[in-house]
Amino acid sequence: MSDFDLVVTGRVVGTDGVREQGYVAVRAGLIERIGEGAPPAARQRHDFGEAFVLPGAIDAQVHSRSQAGQERFHLVDTFSGGRRGHDDRRHAL
């Protein structure tokens, strides 16, 4: 049986710092728990590896005034396997 509907893992950013191996657990569309270490069971899981996870942030790239060209925000293209294709992603640095 699953404890939560969704668990998101990655580098979770909070007011107290960054949880390098953090998780955000969601039940019924609400954040129920934020922690570090082994995540709880969930029906659905998304692992974002070393990417930053901003729990509760909505359109963080917009609402934090960090659009491209502002506040030294840069976009870079990353892709897996050293070739462009369906895995192209744009990440903020």
Rosetta blueprint (number, residue, H / E / L):
1 M L
2 S L
3 D L
4 F E
5 D E
6 L E
7 V E
8 V E
9 T E
10 G E
11 R E
12 V E
13 V E
14 G E
15 T L
16 D L
17 G E
18 V E
19 R E
20 E E
21 Q E
22 G E
23 Y E
24 V E
25 A E
26 V E
27 R E
28 A L
29 G L
30 L E
31 I E
32 E E
33 R E
34 I E
35 G E
36 E E
37 G L
38 A L
39 P L
40 P L
41 A L
42 A E
43 R E
44 Q E
45 R E
46 H E
47 D E
48 F E
49 G E
50 E E
51 A E
52 F E
53 V E
54 L L
55 P L
56 G L
57 A L
58 I L
59 D L
60 A H
61 Q H
62 V H
63 H H
64 S L
65 R L
66 S L
67 Q L
68 A L
69 G L
70 Q L
71 E L
72 R L
73 F L
74 H L
75 L E
76 V E
77 D E
78 T E
79 F L
80 S H
81 G H
82 G H
83 R L
84 R L
85 G L
86 H L
87 D L
88 D L
89 R E
90 R E
91 H E
92 A E
93 L L
